[in-house]
Amino acid sequence: MRPFVIFLLAISLLRPLNAQEMYTLETCETDIAYNVPQFFQDFFHCVKARLSESGNYVNLYFSSLPPYQSWYYDVQGATSSTNPNWIPFESFADGSYQNPNVIEELDIVISIPVDPTPRTGNDPDFPAIDAAAVDGVVNTSNYEYPMNYIGCALNGATMYNPCAAPGDIIEDEALSFDLYSGHPGGGGYHYHTTSPGPLEVLAYKMPDVVTNTTPGSAELEIFGINCDGVVVMGCTELDGSAVDPTEWDAQNGHVSDMVGTDGTVYFENRYHTHICYTDISDDDADNNGYPDHEFTPEISYYKTPGISYPGSSHDRCMALDTPFEPDGVLGSDIEAVPASFALYDNYPNPFNPTTTIDYDLSKGGPVDLAIYDVLGHRVRTLVHGHQDPGFRSVSWDATSDLGLSVAGGLYFYQLKTNEGTLTRKMLILK
């Protein structure tokens, strides 16, 4: 083999995500244990999810980095950048501006109760939601979601409550949103509103269901989940059916079974809210001083455990430095280890240019996952090394180990472990 080719091959083996590689749905790390509720397995990306020791919480770990380009990836006003996710600022509305913050990688965990407890209204410390409590103003109730990271979007970015800082209104802050309706505050990138970002995750994981990622027009709209267990939806129910605003409370929420497009019952009697609009405005048809049906919930529907927000005498839902309970240990918990060694169908398939491969390991040990062409030549090594038992997910961008795009056609992906060898087919469309 020629020295130059050897050099290129050596370089190609160092292709894991680094600071110089664009952070996207294809390059972000998704590590969701098989034993967490199916909702997280089917809809989330760019996160790590583990069931807590007791099984009472899903511990959701994420960085809050948006997996797409934004002008907030570098210093404000920069005209050039070495960050591949950076794009120059572009004025997209009259009076639009960059806020003074930049995107920084965070170390966030939210402990989401598996079976959250609703407020009954009978406990004075946990009053039920009423229209008067939903006022669109910060720091007026101990039962509000705080101005902090209160939820996780499907793409691993954070969600805030719907309010802006004191003296500012969210409609004005919207002029600082990037093209995905997000911006950073103190380093943490977040949404107050709808964004195509989470909908792109749905299109990535459910290409036959979601072909439109325009908020307010998509076939299925999910944005994420808040730390007390409230699911944040868009202009559809979980099965893609139309919403009925007459059923909503003061913050656009209601209780129902949440059933997927294939009939899967993800949650029974789960409170969820809807953000359903096409334009951010200050329309107030009911004259309560709060824009109608536009933003994430302001008041927690479920009781929240263990976290006292500064200046509050009551527990409130927010992001954590450490989870409420440590994770269950997959290697020592029989129920947390996949029952069998398995390699699943890639999705989407056919694809162009990216697909995802999921597999289960019932035992730890050496793992080799590779792509082969129809002649049996190894095209790309995706995994080569030791892995612990559990669920794994890997993406392939249709490039070789040399970093070159491969031709369209039929390919095979093969998983080799001490448990055996499994092979499946995939098709690239070009």
DAWONOR-V125852 format. One record per helix or strand of 2 or more residues. SS is the DSSP state (hx for helix, st for strand). FROM is the first residue (numbers start at 0). TO is the last residue. Records with the same first field share a line. If there is no record, write none. Layout:
SS=FROM-TO, FROM-TO
This chain:
hx=2-11, 37-42, 70-72, 169-175, 195-204, 244-246, 333-335
st=30-31, 47-51, 56-61, 107-112, 150-152, 157-158, 181-184, 187-190, 221-225, 230-232, 252-258, 264-273, 341-342, 354-360, 364-372, 377-386, 389-395, 408-416, 419-427
